[in-house]
């Protein structure tokens, strides 16, 4: 693999190099951070102490996952740039076992799309369907930048981008012995356990989402989602009707309970009057 220095790279190569630094896809040796990239040509990129300013800019504006490292680099004293990268490589992640109770989502294409957003900076399509046919886990490609997923609470906010990411959904959880980079609304890792998956057009998918995420799937569903995905509309209509029936039954139940409580209170009051000689006046 050819050796290059950071300043010799193209703009897109610098982008993926920063992204790989953010996701800890590098090694530190002999005073250099070394990143392997391939945007048509395989290169080992050598980053030295003099490149500190190249990595202290506001790259997190484009990639929020970079924010944690960005803050550390901006606070680093002169001469400690590579040392900060060494420490980040060693302890910048979090074990899946520490976050195993959290659920995340990812939208994906069943087939390779004609256009892949940001493929010019290394983004690749992964055949998750093929992976799921063999195991209940998904994994990053060789020499990738990790699998990016978002919090379950952002299911509808992220759904506006399904044309780019795909009209199929997975609910995922971290794998215990893998490490992950965590940002505010997303995490990145080399693999995830798949809890459920399916097409957004399939009613069964929405039933399974509801079982895992609860009533927020119904209560927060935007009208445009019902309009766009027939399975979502069928699911919503079915459960909203059931909810209305439950709500109609509740007042009758409460009224019956109220009548019973009134009778009990009346008996107690009459008993007190008999025992203590209390007057009705």
C-alpha positions in Angstrom: 0.0 0.0 0.0 1.3 3.4 -1.0 2.5 5.9 1.7 1.0 9.4 1.7 1.1 12.4 4.0 -2.2 14.1 5.0 -1.3 17.3 3.1 -0.9 15.3 -0.1 -4.6 14.1 -0.1 -7.5 15.3 -2.2 -10.4 17.0 -0.4 -12.5 13.8 -0.4 -9.6 11.7 0.9 -9.1 14.2 3.7 -12.8 13.8 4.6 -12.7 10.1 4.9 -9.4 10.2 6.8 -11.0 12.5 9.4 -14.0 10.2 9.5 -11.8 7.2 10.2 -10.0 9.1 12.9 -13.4 9.9 14.5 -14.4 6.2 14.4 -11.0 5.0 15.7 -10.1 3.3 12.4 -6.4 4.0 12.6 -3.2 3.0 14.4 -0.4 5.0 16.1 3.2 4.1 15.4 6.5 5.9 15.7 5.0 9.3 16.2 2.4 9.0 13.4 -1.3 8.2 13.3 -1.7 6.0 10.3 -5.1 5.6 8.4 -5.8 3.2 5.6 -8.1 4.6 2.9 -9.2 3.6 -0.6 -11.1 5.9 -2.9 -10.0 4.2 -6.0 -6.4 3.8 -4.8 -5.3 2.2 -1.6 -3.2 4.6 0.6 -1.7 4.6 4.0 -2.1 8.1 5.3 0.5 9.4 7.7 -0.6 12.1 10.1 2.0 13.9 12.2 2.1 16.5 14.9 2.2 19.4 12.4 -1.3 18.3 11.2 -3.0 19.3 14.4 -4.8 22.3 13.0 -6.2 20.2 10.1 -8.1 18.1 12.7 -9.2 20.9 15.1 -11.6 22.5 12.7 -15.4 22.2 13.0 -15.7 18.8 11.2 -18.5 17.9 13.6 -20.7 20.3 11.6 -20.8 17.5 8.9 -20.2 14.5 11.2 -21.5 14.9 14.7 -19.7 11.7 15.8 -16.5 13.8 15.6 -17.5 16.2 18.4 -16.1 14.2 21.3 -12.6 14.0 19.7 -12.8 17.5 18.4 -13.2 18.9 21.9 -10.2 16.8 23.1 -8.0 18.0 20.2 -8.9 21.7 20.7 -7.9 21.4 24.4 -4.6 19.6 23.7 -1.4 21.5 24.3 1.1 21.9 21.5 3.1 18.8 21.0 0.4 16.4 22.3 -1.7 16.0 19.2 -0.6 12.5 18.4 -0.7 11.6 22.1 -4.4 12.6 22.2 -5.1 10.4 19.2 -3.2 7.5 20.9 -5.4 7.9 24.0 -8.6 8.2 21.9 -7.7 5.0 20.0 -7.2 3.2 23.3 -10.2 4.4 25.4 -12.5 6.5 23.1 -15.1 3.8 22.8 -17.7 2.2 25.1 -18.3 -1.5 25.4 -21.7 -2.8 24.1 -22.2 -4.5 27.5 -22.4 -1.1 29.1 -25.2 0.1 26.7 -26.9 -3.3 26.0 -30.4 -2.2 27.2 -30.6 0.6 24.7 -32.3 0.0 21.3 -31.4 1.7 18.0 -32.8 1.9 14.5 -31.4 1.8 11.0 -33.1 2.2 7.6 -31.6 0.2 4.7 -32.0 -0.8 1.1 -32.8 -4.4 0.2 -30.9 -4.0 -3.1 -28.0 -1.8 -4.1 -29.4 1.6 -5.1 -28.4 3.3 -8.3 -26.9 6.2 -6.4 -25.2 6.1 -3.0 -25.1 9.3 -1.1 -21.5 10.4 -0.3 -19.9 7.5 -2.0 -17.3 10.0 -3.1 -16.1 10.1 0.5 -16.2 6.3 1.0 -19.8 5.5 1.9 -20.7 2.0 0.7 -23.8 -0.1 0.4 -23.9 -3.2 2.6 -26.1 -6.1 1.7 -27.7 -6.5 5.1 -30.3 -8.9 3.7 -27.5 -11.4 2.9 -26.1 -11.0 6.4 -29.4 -11.5 8.0 -30.0 -14.7 6.1 -27.0 -16.2 7.9 -27.2 -14.7 11.4 -29.1 -12.3 13.6 -26.3 -9.7 13.4 -25.0 -7.2 10.9 -21.4 -6.2 10.4 -19.4 -3.5 8.7 -17.5 -4.1 5.5 -13.8 -4.6 5.4 -11.9 -1.2 5.7 -15.2 0.6 6.4 -16.0 3.4 8.7 -18.5 1.5 10.9 -22.3 1.1 10.9 -24.1 4.2 11.9 -27.4 3.9 13.7 -29.7 6.3 15.5 -31.8 6.3 18.7 -35.2 4.6 18.7 -36.7 7.8 19.9 -35.8 9.4 16.5 -37.7 6.8 14.4 -39.9 9.4 12.8 -37.4 12.2 12.5 -35.0 9.8 10.7 -37.8 8.5 8.5 -37.8 11.6 6.4 -34.6 10.3 4.8 -35.7 6.8 3.8 -35.3 7.7 0.1 -31.6 7.9 0.8 -31.2 5.2 3.4 -33.9 2.7 2.4 -37.5 1.8 3.1 -36.7 -1.1 5.4 -36.1 -0.8 9.1 -34.1 -2.7 11.7 -34.2 -2.4 15.5 -30.7 -3.1 16.8 -28.8 -3.5 20.1 -25.1 -3.3 20.7 -23.0 -6.5 21.0 -21.5 -7.0 24.4 -17.8 -7.3 23.5 -17.6 -4.7 20.7 -16.8 -1.1 21.3 -18.9 1.9 20.0 -18.5 5.6 19.5 -21.4 7.4 21.0 -22.8 10.8 19.9 -26.0 12.6 21.1 -28.4 10.9 18.8 -26.4 8.1 17.1 -23.7 5.5 17.7 -21.2 3.9 15.4 -19.8 0.4 15.7 -18.6 -2.6 13.7 -21.6 -4.8 14.4 -25.1 -4.9 16.0 -27.5 -7.6 17.1 -30.8 -7.4 15.1 -33.9 -7.6 17.2 -36.4 -7.2 14.4 -36.5 -6.1 10.7 -38.9 -5.6 7.9 -40.4 -3.4 5.2 -42.1 -0.1 6.2 -44.9 -1.1 3.8 -45.7 -4.3 5.8 -48.3 -4.1 8.6 -46.5 -6.8 10.5 -43.4 -4.6 10.7 -45.4 -1.9 12.4 -46.9 -4.5 14.8 -43.4 -5.6 15.7 -42.2 -2.0 16.1 -45.1 -1.3 18.5 -44.3 -4.4 20.6 -40.7 -3.2 21.0 -41.2 0.5 21.2 -44.6 0.8 22.9 -47.4 3.2 22.2 -45.2 6.1 21.0 -45.2 4.3 17.6 -49.0 5.0 17.5 -49.1 8.3 19.3 -46.2 10.0 17.5 -47.0 8.7 14.0 -47.1 11.7 11.5 -49.9 11.8 9.0 -47.4 11.8 6.1 -46.1 8.3 7.3 -49.7 6.9 7.2 -50.1 8.5 3.8 -46.9 7.0 2.4 -46.8 3.5 3.9 -49.9 1.4 3.5 -48.8 -0.9 6.3 -48.4 2.0 8.7 -52.0 3.2 7.9 -53.5 -0.3 8.4 -51.6 -0.7 11.7 -52.6 2.8 12.9 -56.3 2.5 12.0 -56.5 -0.9 13.7 -55.0 0.2 17.0 -56.7 3.6 17.1 -60.1 1.9 16.9 -59.1 -0.4 19.7 -57.9 2.5 21.7 -61.2 4.3 21.3 -63.1 1.2 22.5 -61.0 1.1 25.6 -61.5 4.7 26.3 -65.3 4.3 26.0 -65.3 1.5 28.5 -63.2 3.3 31.1 -65.9 5.9 32.2 -68.5 3.2 32.7 -66.1 1.3 34.8 -65.2 4.4 36.8 -68.9 5.2 37.3 -69.6 1.7 38.7 -66.6 1.9 41.0 -67.8 5.4 42.2 -71.2 4.0 43.0 -69.7 1.2 45.1 -67.5 3.6 46.9 -70.5 5.8 47.7 -72.4 2.8 49.2 -69.4 1.9 51.3 -69.0 5.4 52.6 -72.7 5.6 53.4 -72.5 2.3 55.4 -69.5 3.6 57.3 -71.2 6.9 58.2 -74.3 5.1 59.5 -72.2 2.8 61.6 -70.4 5.7 63.2 -73.8 7.4 64.0 -75.0 4.2 65.7 -71.8 3.7 67.7 -71.2 7.2 68.8 -74.7 8.6 68.8 -74.0 11.1 66.1 -76.9 13.2 64.8 -78.1 13.7 61.3 -78.5 17.4 62.1 
